[in-house]
Amino acid sequence: MSGAALGLEIVFVFFLALFLLHRYGDFKKQHRLVIVGTLLAWYLCFLIVFILPLDVSTTIYNRCKHAAANSSPPENSNITGLYAAATPVPSQYPCFMPWSYIPDGIMPIFWRVVYWTSQFLTWILLPFMQSYARSGGFSITGKIKTALIENAIYYGTYLLIFGAFLIYVAVNPHLHLEWNQLQTIGIAAANTWGLFLLVLLLGYGLVEIPRSYWNGAKRGYLLMKTYFKAAKLMTEKADAEETLEDVMEEVRKVNESIKYNHPLRKCVDTILKKCPTEYQEKMGRNMDDYEDFDEKHNTYPSEKSLVKLHKQVIYSVQRHRRTQVQWRILLEQAFYLEDVAKNETSATRQFVHTFQSPEPENKFIQYFYNPTVEWYWECLLRPWFYRILAMVLSVFSVIVVWSECTFFSTTPVLSLFAVFIQLAEKTYNYIYIEIACFLSIFFLSICVYSTVFRIRVFNYYYLASHHQTDAYSLLFSGMLFCRLTPPLCLNFLGLTHMDSSISHQNTQPTAYTSIMGSMKVLSFIADGFYIYYPMLVVILCIATYFSLGTRCLNLLGFQQFMGDNDMTSDLVDEGKELIRREKRKRQRQEEGENRRREWKERYGHSREDSTRNRNVHVDSKESSLSDLSTTRSASKYTRANNRTERDRIELLQDVEPLDFNAETFTDDPLESKSERSFLYPPFRYQPGGRYLSMSQTGIFDDV
């Protein structure tokens, strides 16, 4: 099993990152470089989280092996040979190799490749790709130029920070500049930036994740919040439609002013390809128009203005498409939550849906997840499951907060994570060590990464599911993951006292810690910032618990969901009315489809018989016309008149039935001959090219 666990986790993490990227990104429409860059960033960050427990168990085994090699067996002992060399003196348990042991030399190389690749992505490549993706240039050279100009200030800031650290080390007479020390300075600068953001996100996630599950168990809470989201999303949807209309109007003007023989026509064609199909059909290209640009001195938009317009088109189309998809998804959620509220009082204990799902469900799922099982889960079990899960997550949050405030204490050991790992280390229970490490770092990662997926910076950064995330947001999320994961792992190793700089013990460090170098070069960071800054998570948790950030956003005009707010109540009522309106609209559509289906099933056979009789009648007429040459012209017009009448009768059969009184309209769609002649008098053709009624006494002659 040597190295097999590492290989399995590498493959599993790749498919996990691919699945998440497929949920948020769009493989068909987005650029391949954007997909590859984001996938690589997510994959490397998730890989660090999953592989780190294996590094911890391997390090504990190496420590045991090193202690056994430096010790001798007790006197008057019959233990000899390999078992004596593998048995450390301080422990009464054998030092056996874990099932997930990774051979020496593999982990340092692995961590070095993963870490420096992720740092190259987050500080150099992904920011450049962000500017390249948002650029409105029409050529690769133009996009690269724009990206370099936008990132000049970005890269300059990094050089300034690194220069400040470099000057500090150079001025200090007790330090000598070497390559390893310069490397440590760069790592310390990156980890300091990441730890600053990590504590902010962690303080929010430790409180918000358990609270979200606890509130989800409350009756009506999710439905009220969905109404609130509907009101806000409708406002955003209307704004997106208005913005798209304004941008399309600018595109129309540019399309009409620049003809096909203009040098910038290719740029206009590129912009038109990014527009929705209905707008492309309206605007057209006017390829037949020609203008002599040498004789006319008209004002035309410049290439710079077209680049700006191209950028606006990309942004407005993406935003409009995203709001449309989110509105449809939110409607389905609202309808389902309303069904849950109605079925809670059902005596039959059978879950009944108001609208059937448009997509056919799997027969296997339908068999096991039948209406009875669905009722018990949605109306009875799910609230209790959410409450239990919320309490378990709350316990984990308390453990994390306590450990963040006490992990610097080594005698006595106050960090609960360190206590659990040290107890398992004494018995060399590697399975327990790996499970405890994985659950701990997995919970920390969920608290941090879920906040990254939830936050929204206006319309510039927003991770929307169902393939609605733009390229800029995907790349930005990859940057955040690469910057947050290394300090997250270092913080976890500090909580478990696996970092020698925290435990202050002369023990073998983990392979991940070894590539970070010694932080003694920057003592004020190693002994100050890394120790005391994580304690701020307590203040952030208290602020999140009392919703101070939400209240501040409400005061600034950004409406947030708060139960004790009048504006929230107004938005909930508005959203409820919007959902009710959409529900009535869908019910009318389904009723119309059902009426059409019933009408076709009821009169479908009679229409087929009528069509068959019409064909027989026409054939008989054609055979008789071959013998009656004197009346050929009159018969032709008579047959045409009969075909017109029967076509009109068939059209009446296809019309959707209306809700009229039975006294006025009969059920038989085929009316009597006199009635048809009264409503639809026969027509005859005049040489002047007009159809005139043969009856001059009809009541509709003057119409």
Salt bridges, closest charged atoms under 4 A:
GLU208 OE1 - ARG211 NH2 2.86
GLU236 OE2 - ARG322 NH2 3.23
GLU236 OE2 - ARG456 NH2 2.60
ASP239 OD2 - ARG319 NH2 2.73
GLU241 OE2 - LYS237 NZ 3.22
GLU249 OE2 - ARG252 NH2 2.36
GLU256 OE2 - ARG252 NH1 2.79
ASP269 OD1 - ARG265 NE 3.13
ASP269 OD2 - ARG285 NH2 3.29
ASP289 OD2 - LYS259 NZ 3.54
GLU332 OE2 - ARG586 NH1 2.85
GLU338 OE1 - LYS583 NZ 3.31
GLU344 OE1 - ARG219 NE 3.77
GLU374 OE2 - HIS353 NE2 3.10
GLU378 OE1 - ARG382 NE 3.08
ASP564 OD2 - ARG551 NH1 3.95
GLU577 OE1 - ARG580 NH1 2.64
ASP609 OD1 - ARG612 NH1 2.88
ASP647 OD1 - ARG614 NH1 2.85
GLU650 OE2 - ARG614 NH1 3.87
ASP654 OD1 - ARG607 NH1 2.27
GLU656 OE2 - ARG595 NH2 2.76
GLU656 OE1 - ARG596 NH2 3.71
